[in-house]
Amino acid sequence: MNMGIYFYTTLLAGVIGLTLAVLLAGLQISAKKGLQKYSRARWCLVGAFGVFGMMNLMEASLDGTTGEGTGDFAGVLAIVIGSLLAMLFTMTVLAFIRPEIVNRKQILAQLAVIVPPCVLLIILRLYAPEPVFKVFFWFMLAAYLLLMALYTRLFVKSYRTFKSRMLAFYEEEDLVGQLQWINWTFWLGLAVGIAALLFLVD
């Protein structure tokens, strides 16, 4: 019964993720100067929801077919999903406060670092001997933790710069307070990433 609930929840999450990705991709944003950051944020979210949706559908399709290794594969997908979402979600938030550091070249460079190890992790889970997979799995788990720490450091530094610029230019505390949602959004996202980490350890 519990596995059935898990399967349908995962399937629903996948469908919702892909639906949101399609809806956001079809959203029209003016190309006027000053709105570029919203376009960048939108495409980062499209990527995030797309990855989330596809990975959940993949996990749902494999549910019940991997036997005792189901937990291992769920852990693999959690690392892959968590790593990609950490990057895309951080870039989404940074697009609002430091749009000058969020561009296609930077995102592609980060994907070039994150994607190959994730692909290798999936391949090792499917074809490598258990000891080899386990060693690389724990390496990727440590890398995932490091990735979250690096993105947290980047956000804290960027938000501090953004806040000082806003106060220097507008000299209004209320305006900064109105943008506090950006700060809370990142920390809530980080909490989700930590929850995923606890799931992996379990």
Disulfide bonds with the S-S distance in Angstrom:
none
